[in-house]
């Protein structure tokens, strides 16, 4: 039986689809055969980000965008499969996270919504596709996120160190893995990752992102503003917890900037960089981790990495030091989650999501055997 899986991931930064072909086995446990990034154009990204904020005609805006994204996801899957030199029949399944456009994990009617129709991906690729991973965890009483801690434990556990794996996308999440294999794994969203950094530079300078944190490096920390930002109740809420762009938005930032009207823009960016680093390190420090490994887009932000190294009392590196490139971790996680689902094995960790029990995640959309162009 084939052991090759494709993982597809588009995170809260909404900058494109990451695709990997992964082989899971015993020796080595993981082998990446190919990877591909399918970027979104600026107009498409703006439409995605627009759907993350409540507004008018959301269903009519969402419907066509879901189909458009599914076509992009399928194209990414086909390209990465061809790059690996494999036929559709050699792939056991595709694990597609989809694009989150709303995540409301609190209250009696909590819900989450990811778009990028898995049925269409299965049709376009001729490969069984597994999607809609989050909602089964929510049905079991969980937050529906984060879902990558089980994969982090499987791949990154170490018998000598307590490790924190930090994914910094639009939202930052952390997985804390004790050297004691019987200890529960902690995993939760710490707060904003790149969301405020990207949003503020886009509004101020018209740039998609702060490349390497260069703009933040020109500014200085504004301590009173940081104090105001850290008063946000989410940061002191105990886990399990998860959040999204609909919470940590530019509107959220503007409410707090109103109390500090004369802060230079580059100082705001520097302070937002410290906010991301400080909330990550505070969360990790409580778990007694002595190593911190970063993945996701934030790993390429030199200013943010400097802040993490200044604040954390242990090793800070990227997951490349553990053998997996930081921009491939999440896509590989969803390839692994697809393998778990096909094997009838749980993919969530109740200690991370707060679910009442471990659950097999996602819906299975079987291949027809022939890809439709």
FENPE-V604854 format. One record per backbone hydrogen bond with DSSP energy under -1.0 kcal/mol. NH is the residue of the N-H (numbers start at 1). CO is the residue of the C=O. If there is no record, write none. Layout:
nh=NH co=CO
nh=NH co=CO
This chain:
nh=5 co=22
nh=6 co=93
nh=7 co=20
nh=8 co=95
nh=9 co=18
nh=14 co=11
nh=17 co=38
nh=18 co=9
nh=19 co=36
nh=20 co=7
nh=21 co=34
nh=22 co=5
nh=23 co=31
nh=24 co=3
nh=25 co=29
nh=31 co=23
nh=33 co=21
nh=34 co=21
nh=36 co=19
nh=38 co=17
nh=40 co=15
nh=45 co=41
nh=46 co=42
nh=47 co=43
nh=48 co=44
nh=49 co=45
nh=50 co=46
nh=51 co=47
nh=61 co=57
nh=62 co=58
nh=63 co=59
nh=65 co=61
nh=66 co=62
nh=67 co=63
nh=68 co=64
nh=69 co=65
nh=70 co=66
nh=71 co=67
nh=72 co=68
nh=73 co=69
nh=74 co=70
nh=75 co=71
nh=76 co=72
nh=77 co=73
nh=78 co=74
nh=79 co=75
nh=80 co=76
nh=81 co=77
nh=82 co=78
nh=83 co=79
nh=84 co=80
nh=85 co=82
nh=86 co=81
nh=90 co=87
nh=91 co=88
nh=92 co=4
nh=94 co=128
nh=95 co=6
nh=96 co=130
nh=97 co=8
nh=99 co=115
nh=101 co=113
nh=102 co=113
nh=104 co=111
nh=111 co=104
nh=113 co=102
nh=115 co=99
nh=121 co=117
nh=122 co=118
nh=123 co=119
nh=124 co=120
nh=125 co=121
nh=126 co=122
nh=129 co=365
nh=130 co=94
nh=131 co=363
nh=138 co=134
nh=139 co=135
nh=140 co=136
nh=141 co=138
nh=142 co=137
nh=143 co=353
nh=152 co=148
nh=153 co=149
nh=154 co=150
nh=155 co=151
nh=156 co=152
nh=157 co=153
nh=163 co=177
nh=164 co=291
nh=165 co=175
nh=166 co=293
nh=167 co=173
nh=168 co=295
nh=169 co=171
nh=172 co=191
nh=173 co=167
nh=174 co=188
nh=175 co=165
nh=176 co=186
nh=177 co=163
nh=183 co=180
nh=186 co=176
nh=188 co=174
nh=189 co=241
nh=190 co=172
nh=191 co=172
nh=193 co=170
nh=194 co=169
nh=195 co=170
nh=198 co=194
nh=199 co=195
nh=200 co=196
nh=201 co=197
nh=202 co=198
nh=203 co=199
nh=204 co=200
nh=205 co=201
nh=207 co=201
nh=211 co=209
nh=213 co=210
nh=214 co=211
nh=217 co=213
nh=219 co=216
nh=226 co=222
nh=227 co=223
nh=228 co=224
nh=229 co=225
nh=230 co=226
nh=232 co=229
nh=235 co=232
nh=237 co=234
nh=247 co=244
nh=248 co=244
nh=249 co=247
nh=253 co=249
nh=254 co=250
nh=255 co=251
nh=256 co=252
nh=257 co=253
nh=258 co=254
nh=259 co=256
nh=260 co=257
nh=263 co=260
nh=268 co=264
nh=269 co=265
nh=270 co=266
nh=271 co=267
nh=272 co=268
nh=273 co=269
nh=274 co=270
nh=275 co=271
nh=276 co=272
nh=277 co=273
nh=278 co=274
nh=279 co=275
nh=280 co=276
nh=281 co=277
nh=282 co=278
nh=283 co=279
nh=284 co=280
nh=285 co=281
nh=286 co=282
nh=287 co=284
nh=288 co=285
nh=289 co=284
nh=290 co=162
nh=291 co=162
nh=292 co=315
nh=293 co=164
nh=294 co=317
nh=295 co=166
nh=296 co=326
nh=298 co=168
nh=299 co=296
nh=300 co=297
nh=301 co=298
nh=305 co=301
nh=306 co=302
nh=307 co=303
nh=308 co=304
nh=309 co=305
nh=310 co=306
nh=311 co=307
nh=312 co=308
nh=315 co=290
nh=317 co=292
nh=319 co=294
nh=321 co=318
nh=322 co=319
nh=323 co=320
nh=324 co=319
nh=328 co=325
nh=332 co=328
nh=333 co=329
nh=334 co=330
nh=335 co=331
nh=336 co=332
nh=337 co=333
nh=338 co=334
nh=339 co=335
nh=340 co=336
nh=341 co=337
nh=342 co=338
nh=343 co=339
nh=344 co=341
nh=345 co=340
nh=347 co=359
nh=352 co=349
nh=353 co=349
nh=354 co=350
nh=356 co=140
nh=363 co=131
nh=365 co=129
nh=372 co=123
